[in-house]
Amino acid sequence: MAQIGAPTLQWEYGGCSASSCQTGWYSGPAAADIDADGLIDIVWGSYDVVALNGADGTLKWRGTNPQRVWPAIAVADFDPGTAGLESAVGRGGNQLTLYSASGAVLWTRTPFAGGEVRSLAAADIDGNGDLEIIVGRASSGGDQQVSVYEHNGTLRTGWPARHVGEPGYGAGMYNENLAAADLDGDGQAEIYAPTDTHYITALHPNGSQLLASTLYGLSGGQPKTWAQVGVHVDQAADLAGYADCGVQHRPNFANAAPAIADMDGNGSLELVVPGDVYDCSIGDPDGDLYYLPWILRRDRTRWAAGPFDWTAIPAPGASGGATIQGDYATIEDAVVNAVLADLDGDGQREILFASYDGKLHAWWLDKTEKHNWPYQVPGSGFRFAGEPAVVDLDDDGDAEVIFSTWPQKGGNARGKLILLDAHGSLLHSVDLPTARGGSWNGGLAAPTVAQIDADPEFEVVLGTSHSGVVVYQIPGSANARVLWGTARGSLLRNALAPPSPSSSNPIFSDGFE
């Protein structure tokens, strides 16, 4: 097998001016041939959205806007009647915009009464061959958290949801809190939206709520909706419908990005949701304890199969409380994005996420963190890691984990691009570029790993805080197998894990080819 070399810088400051870069947030970049010229382009958003030539980072077009882009941009053939690929962008100021392949604004909508669009995904939710755009609201309010638009900008009938007056609980969605897939095999995708509570909003394509198993009881003679069944650490509290606070704990899902995959290779899909476990006798955030994952079936029951039983979630193990959170003058918050990929080639997926304890975690289905996991983010002061990519760079059956970090602010501190092996051991660590127009630099968002130029090696594409788009090449990666290669699993950003590739040097799984 080829030896994996240290990442080498290809280009930097993509989308920046000669003197400064716009502040980048949590939006992972996209790599795709958007204009059908045979060359890979990079699409990324900070405030403006930029399309760049993959080979050298030169600007192709810019979509200017004063509001920040939080969620990863969905890039796909939303309008099959036109050439090229479109880009769906969620922003502050309650904006959803669709850009053409050439950067023209096709339409802009304001999905909610207010707030920021921090959650965005695309999926063909009704199985009619056209993609829909799903968005979530980052603001207070107990209903109408999710909305869905057709590719032409028409609001889909039945949305936004949950509808006013319907049973259930929920609030804002403050990270990329959406996953969409067909878990029950009926040809239509369900939408799963954890909210700023210990409840999960789950919806059909028409905006009606998914019903939970009768295991959780009835409401008005009917099974409860997902949004009526609270999530707790203990299954007993789920069944009772409440927690004995101070004794039984529950999670908050405000910053939780879920994901969907066939976890054990048996042909069925499961929903994985990381939650911020807290002592509800104290409250959140003061009572925050640690992040742990839940695995749920389509009927909201906890997943168990063969030797694996997640009716009881893992013990905390090395998961710890927040080193610091919400002190934006010191460091930007850690957000928790689930990644589902098979690290060790045994046909079963592991659950990876970076947490507010300053560690990158990897949970096996036996509910343990093996080998050298979790990995402590290195550096002085406070340090956090973003959503990782998982790629078998040298095609040896064991995957590598690739992610960026960010430091506490000031002092011209820099985060890193880090490569780990499947055991959580460090392979390579390189400093990100110096800030252009800021006092620190890091990478808050997931990287994208793809072949973006003419040579056979794969590149890592990063959207950074203060150095724009940055690209590194990875020596020894020509036969890489991409397992989870970009933010939220594919360029549709719907958190459905791509199928594990069975051959070397695959076409990058972008969800629309």
Sequence and secondary structure as in RCSB ss.txt:
>XXXX:A:sequence
MAQIGAPTLQWEYGGCSASSCQTGWYSGPAAADIDADGLIDIVWGSYDVVALNGADGTLKWRGTNPQRVWPAIAV
ADFDPGTAGLESAVGRGGNQLTLYSASGAVLWTRTPFAGGEVRSLAAADIDGNGDLEIIVGRASSGGDQQVSVYE
HNGTLRTGWPARHVGEPGYGAGMYNENLAAADLDGDGQAEIYAPTDTHYITALHPNGSQLLASTLYGLSGGQPKT
WAQVGVHVDQAADLAGYADCGVQHRPNFANAAPAIADMDGNGSLELVVPGDVYDCSIGDPDGDLYYLPWILRRDR
TRWAAGPFDWTAIPAPGASGGATIQGDYATIEDAVVNAVLADLDGDGQREILFASYDGKLHAWWLDKTEKHNWPY
QVPGSGFRFAGEPAVVDLDDDGDAEVIFSTWPQKGGNARGKLILLDAHGSLLHSVDLPTARGGSWNGGLAAPTVA
QIDADPEFEVVLGTSHSGVVVYQIPGSANARVLWGTARGSLLRNALAPPSPSSSNPIFSDGFE
>XXXX:A:secstr
       EEEEEEET  SS      S   EEE TTSSSS EEEEESSSEEEEETTT  EEEEE  SS B S  EE
E S TTSSS EEEEEETTTEEEEE TTS EEEEE  SSSSEEEEEEEE TTSSS  EEEEEEES  SS  EEEE 
TTS B TT SBS TT S       S   EEE SSSSSS EEEEE SSS EEEE TTS B B  GGG EETTEE B
GGGS   SSHHHHHHTS  BTTB EEE TTEE EEE SSSSS  EEEEEEEEE TTT TTTTEEEEEEEEE TTS
 B EETTEE SS    TT    SS S TTT     EE EEE SSSSS  EEEEE TTSEEEEE TTS   TT SE
E  SSS EEE   EEEETT SSS EEEEEEEE SSTTEE EEEEE TTS EEEEEE    SSSSEE   S  EEE
  SSSSS EEEEE SSS EEEEE TT TT EEEE SGGGSTT S B      SSS     S  
